[in-house]
Amino acid sequence: MTTPRPTPTYDELMRPSRRHFLGASALGLGAIALGDIFATRSARAATGDAPLITPSPHFAPRAKRVIYLFQSGGPSQFETLDPKPKLRDMHGQPLPDSVRAGQRLTGMSGNQAVLPLAGSFTGFKRYGRAGIELSDLLPHTGKIADDICVVRGMHTDAINHDPAITFFCSGHQIAGRPSMGAWMSYGLGSMNKDLPSFIVLVSKDAARDQPLYARLWGAGFLPSEHQGVQFRAGKEPVLALANPEGVSPHARRAMLDALAAMSRDALAHEGDREIDARLAQAELAYRMQTSVPEATDLAGETDETFELYGASAREPGTFAANCLLARRLVERGVRFVQLFHQGWDQHGGLPGGISRQCAQTDQASAALVMDLKRRGLLEDTLVVWGGEFGRTAYCQGRMTADDYGRDHHPRAFSLWMAGGGVKAGHVHGATDDFGYSVVDGAVDVHDLHATILHLMGVDHERLTYRYQGRHYRLTDVAGKVVAPILA
């Protein structure tokens, strides 16, 4: 018969066991180490020094920076980059059922009894040594035909603007994921401690059709320091950057020093990385008070440069001025610059509408490539031009002799790329005679993102961030590098 163990006293219950002591000690040492790391990062942020850990590419990059000219609304490939003579020959005839093959249509044209084919109102010419066919609406782009790679096999899953733009900008159709530029900033860091690594420019001279949201250049669940910073035209390029009236630079510096001291205490206690991110942003904003006015001042540009980009380049905020500003920003080490130009959603009035859009963007887009090239920057700067989807081969609604529109079409469209390790004077992919489906060289949105990251020296499968119990990446669980377009 065993003797029952005596009931422990209160003092014995409160006395820590060896297991409890060792566990608590380990946690305490970990907390001290974590607090020291955060405090060191905060101290470096407060003094404007480089971050404690500088991200490195996975392999030798072909490009160091990206300029993405996003044409919001969905430019028609039939009037820009993908000639289809058969559409002209069959203008007005119904789209054959065998071509559509029961694929879904938007609600805007899905109730049409007949889908009449619409040939392009504009012609195409061959440009460059490679003889790339480009629209008569893009004569300036024709001048850089030997520098660009036209991708005619693009396709996407989204058929409406908001999910389609969100997909291109973040790799997912549902809002909330980090944007492409935020991933680039997170993975590669900044090349200039006085400017954001990700800057956004929105054309003020564009037609306001489809809305743009700040989440398109947001950081999502990444640390907020990686979100895009929108530069605007006018006396205040960045909102709330200047000191309020009565606050001197000396006073602002003292405020930031006090904030850094409080942040060190908060980081050691809370371990919240967003405290560190907010401090880094505040310090960057302080340095931007000097760097932004210099970077955005176009007064020092030559008359020849303004003539290259077009007359509207002298007016801040226009697409042309933003292209010129983008060149200035990448010269100063900005990693990712994204321009948004709205107005490409021509459901009606296509001939007049797309003609105006091309007139606003063609010269400046080509000038940007030329300017980068003559300054020795194109070789390691990737330029991308394109929208969120294409347009239908058939007319939406009623078609008259000189006016018609095109509906959304995600199954086949085009964009172009230049510089940064992309094969120049090249056409990749092809669509059928109706421009309805990709028949060769298909490239989806994840493939495009994987290829851009690859050119920047990043393996898209290894650039991940753990959030809510899983590892996320820009390309989700898909994407492959499009090897044939690499130089």
Secondary structure by P-SEA (a helix, b strand, c coil): cccccccccccccccccaaaaaaaaaaaaaaaaaaaaaaaaaaaaaacccccbbbbbcccccccbbbbbcccccccccccccccaaaaaaccccccccccccccccccccccccbbbbcccbbbbbccccccccccccaaaaaacccbbbbccccccccccaaaaaaaaccccccccccaaaaaaaaccccccccccbbbbbbccccccbbbbccccccccccccccbbbbbccccccccccccccccaaaaaaaaaaaaaaaaaaaaccccaaaaaaaaaaaaaaaaccaaaaaaccccccaaaaaaacccccccccaaaaaaaaaaaaaacccbbbbbbcccccccaaaaaaaaaaaacaaaaaaaaaaaaaacccccbbbbbbccbbbbccccccccccccccccccccccccccccccccccccccccccccccccccccaaaaaaaaaaaacccccccccccccccccccccbbbbcccccc
